[in-house]
Amino acid sequence: MNDQELQSIVEKISLESFGKPFRHQAYFNSRLRSTGGRYMLNSHHIEINRKYYEQLGAGELDGIIKHELCHYHLHLEGKGYKHRDQDFRMLMKKVGAPRFCSALPDRPKTNKTKKILVYVCKECGQIYQRKRTVDTKKYVCGKCKGKLVLKKELTLD
């Protein structure tokens, strides 16, 4: 699929789903990595990630286009076009646009192991769980001002 075919698909979806014409440009942007598409506020153009079409097909492409057209039409009408706005959420529900695009199959999932550090006060036994290390020379127990000691380090998958 080339940019002209994408343009005609966007214009068609805009008329069918929204009942309004799409008067700007839609094109593939190979530099997009973590998103299926984006709506440009200044130029009103829509950029689409080609990998989503190639790997997930036309159904996913239609969802991405509908999502970006929600931004497009609401922004031009002066309504709430951001993800958190009520107008945007209602329009997405009305046209059946997805909130997020699916994950690409070739993209590795980042399964970072999380570590939790458990500190215990020597005086009162108060337990503190932290993600970051605590400087035990500088910080003390908030309850009794006793000395903190690292008890154990847990790793979660």
Backbone as a printed PyTorch tensor [residue, N CA C, xyz], in Angstrom:
tensor([[[  0.8480,  -1.1850,   0.0000],
         [  0.0000,   0.0000,   0.0000],
         [  0.8860,   1.2390,   0.0000]],

        [[  0.5180,   2.2030,  -0.7950],
         [  1.2830,   3.4480,  -0.8430],
         [  0.4770,   4.5820,  -0.1930]],

        [[  1.0490,   5.7770,  -0.1940],
         [  0.4230,   6.9160,   0.4750],
         [ -0.8980,   7.3330,  -0.1800]],

        [[ -0.9990,   7.1860,  -1.5010],
         [ -2.2390,   7.5700,  -2.1870],
         [ -3.3860,   6.6380,  -1.7930]],

        [[ -3.0890,   5.3420,  -1.6950],
         [ -4.1170,   4.3780,  -1.2680],
         [ -4.5360,   4.6400,   0.1710]],

        [[ -3.5640,   4.9540,   1.0220],
         [ -3.8750,   5.2920,   2.4140],
         [ -4.7530,   6.5340,   2.4730]],

        [[ -4.4370,   7.5280,   1.6730],
         [ -5.2210,   8.7690,   1.6400],
         [ -6.6770,   8.4650,   1.2790]],

        [[ -6.8880,   7.6280,   0.2740],
         [ -8.2640,   7.3190,  -0.1330],
         [ -9.0020,   6.5100,   0.9300]],

        [[ -8.2890,   5.6260,   1.6370],
         [ -8.9170,   4.8580,   2.7170],
         [ -9.3300,   5.7870,   3.8550]],

        [[ -8.4600,   6.7380,   4.2160],
         [ -8.7720,   7.6890,   5.2910],
         [ -9.9750,   8.5490,   4.9020]],

        [[-10.0030,   9.0080,   3.6620],
         [-11.1410,   9.8200,   3.2080],
         [-12.4380,   9.0190,   3.2420]],

        [[-12.3680,   7.7500,   2.8510],
         [-13.5420,   6.8780,   2.8440],
         [-14.0480,   6.6230,   4.2710]],

        [[-13.1390,   6.2900,   5.1900],
         [-13.5250,   6.0320,   6.5820],
         [-14.0930,   7.2920,   7.2140]],

        [[-13.5230,   8.4390,   6.8880],
         [-14.0010,   9.7000,   7.4430],
         [-15.4440,   9.9600,   7.0270]],

        [[-15.7600,   9.7300,   5.7600],
         [-17.1320,   9.9590,   5.2830],
         [-18.1050,   8.9210,   5.8370]],

        [[-17.6920,   7.6460,   5.8700],
         [-18.5860,   6.5850,   6.3230],
         [-18.8340,   6.6230,   7.8280]],

        [[-17.7760,   6.7680,   8.6210],
         [-17.9060,   6.6820,  10.0750],
         [-18.2710,   8.0050,  10.7340]],

        [[-17.7670,   9.1120,  10.1750],
         [-17.9570,  10.4080,  10.8110],
         [-18.9450,  11.3030,  10.0590]],

        [[-19.2070,  10.9900,   8.7930],
         [-20.1000,  11.8070,   7.9850],
         [-19.5080,  13.1560,   7.6230]],

        [[-18.1790,  13.2550,   7.6880],
         [-17.4830,  14.5170,   7.4020],
         [-16.2840,  14.2200,   6.5230]],

        [[-15.9320,  15.1440,   5.6240],
         [-14.7790,  14.8930,   4.7490],
         [-13.4480,  15.1120,   5.4780]],

        [[-12.4480,  14.3820,   5.0180],
         [-11.0710,  14.5710,   5.4880],
         [-10.3690,  15.4030,   4.4310]],

        [[ -9.9900,  16.6310,   4.7750],
         [ -9.4660,  17.5770,   3.7830],
         [ -7.9490,  17.7810,   3.8480]],

        [[ -7.2680,  16.9620,   4.5970],
         [ -5.8250,  17.1200,   4.7200],
         [ -5.1270,  15.8580,   4.2220]],

        [[ -3.8570,  15.6940,   4.5600],
         [ -3.0950,  14.5670,   4.0480],
         [ -2.9250,  13.4810,   5.0980]],

        [[ -2.9430,  12.2530,   4.6290],
         [ -2.6040,  11.0980,   5.4490],
         [ -1.4860,  10.3510,   4.7290]],

        [[ -0.4620,   9.9570,   5.4870],
         [  0.6710,   9.2810,   4.8670],
         [  1.3700,   8.4100,   5.8890]],

        [[  2.1710,   7.4800,   5.3800],
         [  2.9560,   6.6000,   6.2460],
         [  4.2090,   7.3360,   6.7060]],

        [[  4.5620,   7.1240,   7.9740],
         [  5.7860,   7.6990,   8.5280],
         [  6.6110,   6.5490,   9.0920]],

        [[  7.7310,   6.2520,   8.4690],
         [  8.5570,   5.1160,   8.8960],
         [  9.3150,   5.3850,  10.1860]],

        [[  9.3430,   6.6330,  10.6370],
         [ 10.0710,   6.9510,  11.8700],
         [  9.2510,   6.6610,  13.1310]],

        [[  7.9430,   6.4420,  12.9890],
         [  7.1300,   6.1280,  14.1600],
         [  7.5290,   4.7590,  14.6910]],

        [[  7.7000,   4.6470,  15.9990],
         [  8.1340,   3.3820,  16.5890],
         [  7.1400,   2.8250,  17.5960]],

        [[  6.7050,   3.6500,  18.5120],
         [  5.9180,   3.1400,  19.6350],
         [  4.4340,   3.4290,  19.5110]],

        [[  3.9920,   3.9380,  18.3850],
         [  2.5920,   4.2880,  18.2270],
         [  2.1090,   3.8780,  16.8400]],

        [[  0.8160,   3.6350,  16.7290],
         [  0.2450,   3.2360,  15.4520],
         [  0.0610,   4.4060,  14.5070]],

        [[ -0.1460,   5.5850,  15.0500],
         [ -0.3390,   6.7660,  14.2260],
         [ -0.3520,   8.0110,  15.0820]],

        [[ -0.3710,   9.1590,  14.4240],
         [ -0.4880,  10.4040,  15.1810],
         [ -1.1310,  11.4760,  14.3190]],

        [[ -1.8520,  12.3530,  15.0170],
         [ -2.5050,  13.4910,  14.3820],
         [ -1.6620,  14.7190,  14.6780]],

        [[ -1.3190,  15.4600,  13.6520],
         [ -0.4780,  16.6380,  13.8060],
         [ -1.3720,  17.8640,  14.0070]],

        [[ -1.2610,  18.5080,  15.1610],
         [ -2.1210,  19.6410,  15.5120],
         [ -1.9320,  20.8430,  14.5890]],

        [[ -0.7110,  21.1310,  14.1920],
         [ -0.4460,  22.3290,  13.3940],
         [ -0.8630,  22.1750,  11.9410]],

        [[ -0.5080,  21.0530,  11.3430],
         [ -0.7810,  20.8730,   9.9160],
         [ -2.0780,  20.1150,   9.6500]],

        [[ -2.6320,  19.4680,  10.6610],
         [ -3.8520,  18.6380,  10.5790],
         [ -3.6450,  17.3790,   9.7540]],

        [[ -2.3980,  16.9920,   9.4930],
         [ -2.1250,  15.7670,   8.7580],
         [ -2.1500,  14.5840,   9.7270]],

        [[ -2.3310,  13.3990,   9.1700],
         [ -2.3180,  12.1700,   9.9610],
         [ -1.1740,  11.3040,   9.4580]],

        [[ -0.3420,  10.8460,  10.3880],
         [  0.7730,   9.9620,  10.0560],
         [  0.4550,   8.5780,  10.6110]],

        [[  0.7410,   7.5530,   9.8240],
         [  0.4490,   6.1730,  10.1990],
         [  1.7400,   5.3610,  10.1730]],

        [[  1.8860,   4.4760,  11.1530],
         [  3.0340,   3.5790,  11.2020],
         [  2.7750,   2.4090,  10.2500]],

        [[  3.6080,   2.2750,   9.2350],
         [  3.4170,   1.2410,   8.2090],
         [  3.5290,  -0.1710,   8.7930]],

        [[  4.3470,  -0.3580,   9.8250],
         [  4.5490,  -1.6920,  10.3990],
         [  3.2450,  -2.2890,  10.9180]],

        [[  2.3540,  -1.4530,  11.4380],
         [  1.0890,  -1.9630,  11.9600],
         [  0.2410,  -2.5480,  10.8340]],

        [[  0.2560,  -1.9160,   9.6760],
         [ -0.4860,  -2.4510,   8.5290],
         [  0.1590,  -3.7380,   8.0320]],

        [[  1.4850,  -3.7490,   7.9140],
         [  2.1890,  -4.9070,   7.3740],
         [  2.0820,  -6.1270,   8.2770]],

        [[  2.1300,  -5.9230,   9.5900],
         [  2.1650,  -7.0510,  10.5040],
         [  0.7990,  -7.4430,  11.0640]],

        [[ -0.1230,  -6.4860,  11.1930],
         [ -1.4140,  -6.7890,  11.8050],
         [ -2.5920,  -6.6860,  10.8450]],

        [[ -2.3950,  -6.1320,   9.6710],
         [ -3.4160,  -6.1500,   8.6500],
         [ -4.3100,  -4.9310,   8.5960]],

        [[ -5.3070,  -5.0210,   7.6910],
         [ -6.1890,  -3.8910,   7.4070],
         [ -7.1330,  -3.5770,   8.5650]],

        [[ -7.5260,  -4.5740,   9.3350],
         [ -8.4230,  -4.3350,  10.4700],
         [ -7.7980,  -3.4160,  11.5130]],

        [[ -6.5510,  -3.6700,  11.8080],
         [ -5.8360,  -2.8210,  12.7700],
         [ -5.6340,  -1.4240,  12.1920]],

        [[ -5.3480,  -1.3500,  10.9020],
         [ -5.1720,  -0.0590,  10.2350],
         [ -6.4520,   0.7680,  10.3260]],

        [[ -7.6070,   0.1420,  10.1100],
         [ -8.8860,   0.8540,  10.2120],
         [ -9.0900,   1.4340,  11.6130]],

        [[ -8.7390,   0.6510,  12.6390],
         [ -8.8730,   1.1330,  14.0110],
         [ -7.9750,   2.3230,  14.2960]],

        [[ -6.7460,   2.2610,  13.8090],
         [ -5.8020,   3.3700,  14.0070],
         [ -6.3080,   4.6180,  13.2980]],

        [[ -6.8050,   4.4420,  12.0780],
         [ -7.3040,   5.5850,  11.3080],
         [ -8.5040,   6.2170,  12.0170]],

        [[ -9.4220,   5.4020,  12.5140],
         [-10.5920,   5.9370,  13.2290],
         [-10.1570,   6.7120,  14.4640]],

        [[ -9.1830,   6.1780,  15.1930],
         [ -8.6800,   6.8550,  16.3950],
         [ -8.1170,   8.2300,  16.0470]],

        [[ -7.2850,   8.2770,  15.0090],
         [ -6.6750,   9.5480,  14.6240],
         [ -7.7070,  10.5120,  14.0370]],

        [[ -8.7080,   9.9870,  13.3530],
         [ -9.7730,  10.8520,  12.8290],
         [-10.6150,  11.4440,  13.9570]],

        [[-10.7270,  10.7440,  15.0700],
         [-11.4120,  11.3150,  16.2420],
         [-10.6750,  12.5680,  16.6990]],

        [[ -9.3450,  12.4710,  16.8070],
         [ -8.5450,  13.6500,  17.1620],
         [ -8.7710,  14.7600,  16.1330]],

        [[ -8.7110,  14.3930,  14.8680],
         [ -8.7960,  15.3440,  13.7650],
         [-10.1130,  16.1210,  13.7900]],

        [[-11.2300,  15.4210,  13.7600],
         [-12.5330,  16.0880,  13.6600],
         [-12.8530,  16.9120,  14.9110]],

        [[-12.5380,  16.3840,  16.0850],
         [-12.8150,  17.1390,  17.3170],
         [-11.9450,  18.3880,  17.3990]],

        [[-10.6810,  18.2960,  16.9950],
         [ -9.8010,  19.4550,  17.0430],
         [-10.2950,  20.5590,  16.1040]],

        [[-10.7130,  20.1730,  14.8970],
         [-11.2020,  21.1690,  13.9430],
         [-12.5180,  21.7990,  14.3940]],

        [[-13.3160,  21.0530,  15.1640],
         [-14.5880,  21.5900,  15.6720],
         [-14.4050,  22.4000,  16.9490]],

        [[-13.2030,  22.4090,  17.5020],
         [-12.9440,  23.1610,  18.7240],
         [-13.4270,  22.4430,  19.9770]],

        [[-13.6040,  21.1370,  19.8960],
         [-14.0450,  20.3520,  21.0550],
         [-12.8470,  19.6600,  21.6810]],

        [[-13.0970,  18.9180,  22.7570],
         [-12.0170,  18.2240,  23.4530],
         [-11.4760,  17.0720,  22.6350]],

        [[-10.2600,  17.1940,  22.1420],
         [ -9.6620,  16.1980,  21.2570],
         [ -8.6200,  15.3330,  21.9510]],

        [[ -8.3320,  15.6090,  23.2230],
         [ -7.3010,  14.8570,  23.9400],
         [ -7.8870,  13.5640,  24.5060]],

        [[ -7.0120,  12.6180,  24.8140],
         [ -7.4540,  11.3100,  25.2880],
         [ -8.3260,  11.3890,  26.5390]],

        [[ -8.0610,  12.3340,  27.3950],
         [ -8.7980,  12.4180,  28.6640],
         [-10.1320,  13.1470,  28.5380]],

        [[-10.3980,  13.7890,  27.4050],
         [-11.6070,  14.5920,  27.2390],
         [-12.8370,  13.7190,  27.0000]],

        [[-13.9550,  14.1490,  27.5570],
         [-15.2120,  13.4260,  27.4310],
         [-15.6820,  13.3580,  25.9820]],

        [[-15.5380,  14.4540,  25.2290],
         [-15.9330,  14.4600,  23.8130],
         [-15.1840,  13.3790,  23.0330]],

        [[-13.8980,  13.2650,  23.2960],
         [-13.0660,  12.2860,  22.5960],
         [-13.5100,  10.8670,  22.9210]],

        [[-13.7370,  10.5920,  24.1900],
         [-14.1390,   9.2430,  24.5950],
         [-15.4950,   8.8640,  24.0220]],

        [[-16.4200,   9.8210,  24.0010],
         [-17.7510,   9.5420,  23.4690],
         [-17.6980,   9.2850,  21.9580]],

        [[-16.9200,  10.0750,  21.2300],
         [-16.8120,   9.8870,  19.7910],
         [-16.1280,   8.5630,  19.4580]],

        [[-15.1110,   8.1990,  20.2240],
         [-14.4370,   6.9210,  19.9950],
         [-15.4040,   5.7580,  20.1880]],

        [[-16.2180,   5.8320,  21.2130],
         [-17.1980,   4.7790,  21.4690],
         [-18.2270,   4.7240,  20.3430]],

        [[-18.6440,   5.8930,  19.8610],
         [-19.6640,   5.9830,  18.8100],
         [-19.1930,   5.3430,  17.5050]],

        [[-17.9430,   5.6060,  17.1080],
         [-17.4370,   5.0830,  15.8340],
         [-16.7150,   3.7460,  15.9780]],

        [[-16.5250,   3.2780,  17.2010],
         [-15.8660,   1.9890,  17.4100],
         [-14.3630,   2.0330,  17.2320]],

        [[-13.7650,   3.1400,  17.6020],
         [-12.3070,   3.2750,  17.4910],
         [-11.6470,   2.7290,  18.7620]],

        [[-10.5300,   2.0370,  18.6300],
         [ -9.8380,   1.5190,  19.8160],
         [ -9.0940,   2.6300,  20.5550]],

        [[ -8.9770,   2.4700,  21.8490],
         [ -8.2360,   3.4520,  22.6470],
         [ -6.7320,   3.2940,  22.4410]],

        [[ -6.2900,   2.0460,  22.3310],
         [ -4.8740,   1.7370,  22.0960],
         [ -4.7750,   0.8030,  20.9030]],

        [[ -3.6510,   0.8360,  20.2100],
         [ -3.4370,  -0.1280,  19.1340],
         [ -2.7850,  -1.3730,  19.7360]],

        [[ -2.9030,  -2.4720,  19.0370],
         [ -2.3380,  -3.7350,  19.5060],
         [ -0.8170,  -3.6730,  19.4850]],

        [[ -0.2030,  -4.5680,  20.2560],
         [  1.2610,  -4.6270,  20.2720],
         [  1.7530,  -5.3400,  19.0230]],

        [[  2.8510,  -4.8750,  18.4940],
         [  3.4410,  -5.5120,  17.3230],
         [  4.0730,  -6.8400,  17.7270]],

        [[  3.8980,  -7.8900,  16.9020],
         [  4.4550,  -9.1910,  17.2690],
         [  5.9780,  -9.2330,  17.2810]],

        [[  6.6460,  -8.4250,  16.4410],
         [  8.1150,  -8.4670,  16.3880],
         [  8.7680,  -7.6370,  17.4780]],

        [[  7.9670,  -6.8590,  18.1940],
         [  8.5250,  -5.9850,  19.2230],
         [  8.7060,  -6.7690,  20.5190]],

        [[  9.9150,  -6.8280,  21.0500],
         [ 10.1240,  -7.5930,  22.2780],
         [  9.4580,  -6.9230,  23.4740]],

        [[  8.8590,  -7.7470,  24.2970],
         [  8.2190,  -7.2240,  25.4960],
         [  9.2810,  -7.0550,  26.5750]],

        [[  9.2150,  -5.9590,  27.2780],
         [ 10.1920,  -5.6870,  28.3210],
         [  9.6690,  -6.2320,  29.6400]],

        [[ 10.1680,  -7.3920,  30.0040],
         [  9.8010,  -7.9910,  31.2800],
         [ 10.9210,  -7.7340,  32.2680]],

        [[ 10.9320,  -6.5500,  32.8090],
         [ 11.9560,  -6.2130,  33.7790],
         [ 11.5900,  -6.8390,  35.1180]],

        [[ 12.5780,  -7.4040,  35.7720],
         [ 12.3250,  -7.9280,  37.1060],
         [ 12.3810,  -6.7650,  38.0760]],

        [[ 11.3680,  -6.6680,  38.8940],
         [ 11.2900,  -5.5840,  39.8590],
         [ 11.8990,  -6.0440,  41.1700]],

        [[ 12.6490,  -5.1560,  41.7920],
         [ 13.2220,  -5.5060,  43.0870],
         [ 12.6090,  -4.6130,  44.1580]],

        [[ 12.3630,  -5.2030,  45.2910],
         [ 11.8470,  -4.4700,  46.4440],
         [ 12.8300,  -4.6580,  47.5870]],

        [[ 13.2430,  -3.5460,  48.1570],
         [ 14.1650,  -3.5740,  49.2880],
         [ 13.3660,  -3.4310,  50.5700]],

        [[ 13.6570,  -4.3040,  51.5320],
         [ 12.9420,  -4.2770,  52.8110],
         [ 13.9020,  -3.8020,  53.8920]],

        [[ 13.5410,  -2.6730,  54.5000],
         [ 14.3280,  -2.1070,  55.5920],
         [ 13.5490,  -2.2700,  56.8910]],

        [[ 14.2800,  -2.5160,  57.9830],
         [ 13.6420,  -2.6830,  59.2900],
         [ 14.3550,  -1.7840,  60.3010]],

        [[ 13.5540,  -1.1630,  61.1650],
         [ 14.1200,  -0.3270,  62.2270],
         [ 14.6460,  -1.2360,  63.3400]],

        [[ 15.8630,  -0.9510,  63.8350],
         [ 16.4630,  -1.7430,  64.9120],
         [ 15.7300,  -1.5600,  66.2390]],

        [[ 15.1640,  -0.3760,  66.4380],
         [ 14.5530,  -0.0510,  67.7240],
         [ 13.1230,  -0.5840,  67.8500]],

        [[ 12.2470,  -0.1830,  66.9070],
         [ 10.8180,  -0.5120,  67.0520],
         [ 10.3410,  -1.6080,  66.1080]],

        [[ 11.1630,  -2.0150,  65.1380],
         [ 10.7830,  -3.0910,  64.2320],
         [  9.9010,  -2.6540,  63.0610]],

        [[  9.7250,  -1.3530,  62.8740],
         [  8.9270,  -0.8460,  61.7550],
         [  9.5390,  -1.3020,  60.4360]],

        [[  8.6980,  -1.7700,  59.5040],
         [  9.1620,  -2.2790,  58.2160],
         [  8.8940,  -1.2390,  57.1270]],

        [[  9.8890,  -1.0250,  56.2800],
         [  9.7690,  -0.1040,  55.1480],
         [ 10.1120,  -0.8670,  53.8700]],

        [[  9.2230,  -0.8040,  52.8750],
         [  9.4900,  -1.4110,  51.5750],
         [  9.7540,  -0.2910,  50.5830]],

        [[ 10.8470,  -0.3860,  49.8740],
         [ 11.2410,   0.6590,  48.9400],
         [ 11.7170,   0.0570,  47.6240]],

        [[ 11.5350,   0.8190,  46.5480],
         [ 12.0550,   0.4140,  45.2440],
         [ 13.5020,   0.8700,  45.0780]],

        [[ 13.8310,   1.9990,  45.6710],
         [ 15.1870,   2.5420,  45.5850],
         [ 15.9280,   2.2960,  46.8930]],

        [[ 17.2360,   2.2810,  46.7930],
         [ 18.0290,   2.0900,  48.0030],
         [ 17.9450,   3.3270,  48.8870]],

        [[ 18.0000,   3.0870,  50.1760],
         [ 17.9270,   4.1640,  51.1640],
         [ 19.3020,   4.2920,  51.8090]],

        [[ 19.7890,   5.5120,  51.9170],
         [ 21.0610,   5.7600,  52.5880],
         [ 20.8240,   5.6400,  54.0930]],

        [[ 21.2170,   4.5050,  54.6740],
         [ 20.9320,   4.2440,  56.0930],
         [ 21.7860,   5.0970,  57.0370]],

        [[ 22.8260,   5.7380,  56.5340],
         [ 23.6190,   6.6520,  57.3600],
         [ 22.9010,   7.9950,  57.4990]],

        [[ 22.0930,   8.3380,  56.4770],
         [ 21.4330,   9.6380,  56.4320],
         [ 19.9980,   9.5860,  56.9650]],

        [[ 19.2670,   8.5070,  56.6250],
         [ 17.8450,   8.4270,  56.9880],
         [ 17.6260,   7.4880,  58.1710]],

        [[ 16.6380,   7.8320,  58.9900],
         [ 16.3060,   7.0350,  60.1710],
         [ 14.8150,   6.6960,  60.1520]],

        [[ 14.3830,   5.9250,  61.1090],
         [ 12.9820,   5.5240,  61.2260],
         [ 12.1100,   6.7490,  61.4780]],

        [[ 10.9840,   6.8270,  60.7700],
         [ 10.0750,   7.9540,  60.9300],
         [  9.2520,   7.8680,  62.1930]],

        [[  9.2170,   6.6990,  62.8000],
         [  8.4050,   6.4990,  63.9990],
         [  9.1870,   6.8350,  65.2790]],

        [[ 10.4040,   6.2730,  65.3810],
         [ 11.1500,   6.4240,  66.6410],
         [ 12.5470,   6.9840,  66.4670]],

        [[ 12.9320,   7.3290,  65.2540],
         [ 14.2650,   7.8540,  64.9280],
         [ 15.3770,   6.8280,  65.1260]],

        [[ 14.9950,   5.5370,  65.0850],
         [ 15.9830,   4.4640,  65.2290],
         [ 16.7370,   4.2150,  63.9350]],

        [[ 17.7820,   3.3970,  64.0180],
         [ 18.6370,   3.0910,  62.8670],
         [ 17.9450,   2.0680,  61.9620]],

        [[ 18.0250,   2.3040,  60.6230],
         [ 17.4440,   1.3800,  59.6510],
         [ 18.4900,   0.3830,  59.1740]],

        [[ 18.0510,  -0.8650,  58.9650],
         [ 18.9250,  -1.9200,  58.4900],
         [ 18.2400,  -2.6190,  57.3140]],

        [[ 19.0170,  -2.8720,  56.2360],
         [ 18.4820,  -3.6120,  55.1090],
         [ 18.3090,  -5.0600,  55.5110]],

        [[ 17.0540,  -5.5300,  55.4720],
         [ 16.7700,  -6.8890,  55.8880],
         [ 16.8880,  -7.8550,  54.7140]],

        [[ 16.1810,  -7.5730,  53.6120],
         [ 16.2600,  -8.4480,  52.4450],
         [ 15.9020,  -7.7100,  51.1730]],

        [[ 16.2490,  -8.3220,  50.0790],
         [ 15.9690,  -7.7790,  48.7570],
         [ 15.1210,  -8.8020,  48.0050]],

        [[ 13.8780,  -8.4240,  47.6790],
         [ 12.9790,  -9.3310,  46.9670],
         [ 12.9930,  -9.0030,  45.4840]],

        [[ 12.9620, -10.0300,  44.6380],
         [ 12.8410,  -9.8100,  43.1990],
         [ 11.5340, -10.3930,  42.7380]],

        [[ 10.7630,  -9.5780,  42.0090],
         [  9.4650,  -9.9990,  41.4960],
         [  9.5330, -10.0930,  39.9820]],

        [[  8.8630, -11.0830,  39.4200],
         [  8.8390, -11.2440,  37.9620],
         [  7.6310, -10.5910,  37.3600]]])
